Structures are given as C-alpha cells and as structure tokens.
C-alpha cells in the first residue's frame, strides 16, 4: 500500500512538472524584441523603485510616466504647453523619442524660449518625436519610421548603441509605459523642412 501511494505521488509530481514544461513548448517563442528590456548608459540613473522607476513608469501612460522622471522635466513642460498630454496619454502602442533636459539645454535659451511660446512650432517639433507604432530595440538597427508630425525619422546602430537621424544618441532605450515604448535621447530632433 505504501509503495502504491509513493508511486502515485511520484506520478502526480512528475505530471505537475511536465505540464508547465509542455505549456512552455506550446507557447509562442518570444521574439528578441520582447526580451530586450531597457538598455543604454543612462538607464543606471533611473530610480530602482517608485513612480519614476521602470516598474513605476510601466503602470502609467507615457506623458504621466515622463512627469515622474526628473531628467525629462523640460520635455514635460513642452508637452503641457503644446496641449499634447491627453493626445500622448490616450494613444496606443506609440514610440516616443524623449529628449532629456540636457538635450534641450543644447538649444540656445533665446531659441528655446521662442519655440516654447510658439504652440504651432512646438507641436510640430514634439510630434516629430513620436512614431505611431511600437519600435523596440530589435527594429532600431536600420529603421525608417513615419512620425506623427508627418515626416520620417531614421535609426541606426548595433548592440546597445543607437542613433536617431545620425544626430541623437539613445541613452536609455526600450523604457515601457502602459501605452508606449520610450527611447530617451540626448539631442532634440528637428523635423525636416
């Protein structure tokens, strides 16, 4: 009787182990795009917990998530001035190339102030940083993407080093929010005329 119970336990135990393994083989294989996670040198400065952490940002829509990251405060101010908060927060599966405060600081103050006070020009520049599809690391090596502004931007690179339009470096890429993929960049992109 004891040997019967022991063999039943072994059978049940091996079935319990085999089931998740068989389910795993039935599940579609995740692509490299899905597995990459955040990359780049500036990712190390992202807080480990709280609203501004990777986990915290993943719970919020993109404009809200950006407001929790102190490195993106100039971008957040610009998005508010352009009236794009709801547009970005309500969009689905977009990609935002998000310039850091340092990226905005490269623009002479007088020029930046002028753009911040010209809603049409500001909207044009900001929507040039948004692509209407999910662009993860696997698509960055040699990509051309149509922006919400209407013209294209390009990406190139390998490994963890990527550029946008050959001018901006992605310093922390593949940051996920509830509705967007964010690539934090070190230079503000200018739409082609």
Secondary structure, 3 states (H helix, E strand, C coil): CHHHHHHHHHHHHHHHHHHHHHHHHHCCCCCHHHHCCCECHHHHHCCCCCCCCHHHHHCCCHHHHHHCCHHHHHHHHHHHHHCCHHHHHHCCCEEEEEECHHHHHCCCHHHHHHHHCCHHHHHHHHHCCEECCCCCHHHCCEEEEEECCCCEEEEEEECCEEEECCCEEEEEEEEECCCEEEEEECCCCCCCC
